[in-house]
Amino acid sequence: MARNRNCLYEEYVWEVPVRVTHWVNMLAIVVLSVTGIYIGSPKTLGLSASDYVMGWVRVIHFTAGYTFAVSVASRMWWAFAGNRHAGWCEFVPFLYPEGRRNMWRMFTYYTFLSRKVPHPIGHNALAGATYLLVFLLYLTMIFTGLALYAEHRPGGAMHVLLSPLYWLFSNQGMRLTHHMVMWLLIAFAIHHVYSAWLMDVKERGGVMSSIFGGYKPVKRRE
């Protein structure tokens, strides 16, 4: 932690695994969304629906899907191995009195009930709780995707391991769930970029730049 001439400290907040998985997830979601829309309805993107094109799009989709699954699993593991800003406590602030107070402060700011700008070092409490929901959506997307993929080989190891999903969903129900989660993640991504940019402007705390370099300027009193 280094001090600069503006009486701020550069604190190392986002470690390398956090930043890498963040960007891998982002790229994977973009690729999965575009290829998924094509697989579901080739005419939507105005592309050929030939077996050759569909085959390559499916390969890209499956590769991005496995990459996404490994990235999410890695981030979940790092929640136990990383620093305090990456830990699971950041995602369940509602379990702690101070966390609930911080969630309320953030909520009153977002809803214009308060003009006082919160200055968290890592995730703000309301965002942390939201990310817990996002990870649940990630897992839903991963497991429904794997279950749909496993249908090419009924009775195979993956098909057997994911058999509870076939009891919970019909084939069409699973496809619809997979599709709807995609749109929820896209909506979250839009809000995520907007809110991060907003807080960067209001806090002037380097929120946007920190996801590239890992460091955030922190006031000495913090």
PyMOL commands that set and color helices and strands:
alter all, ss='L'
color gray80, all
select helices_A, chain A and resi 16-40+42-45+51-81+88-91+93-95+97-110+125-150+157-161+163-168+171-203+207-213
alter helices_A, ss='H'
color red, helices_A
select strands_A, chain A and resi 2-3+8-12+215-219
alter strands_A, ss='S'
color yellow, strands_A
deselect
rebuild
show_as cartoon
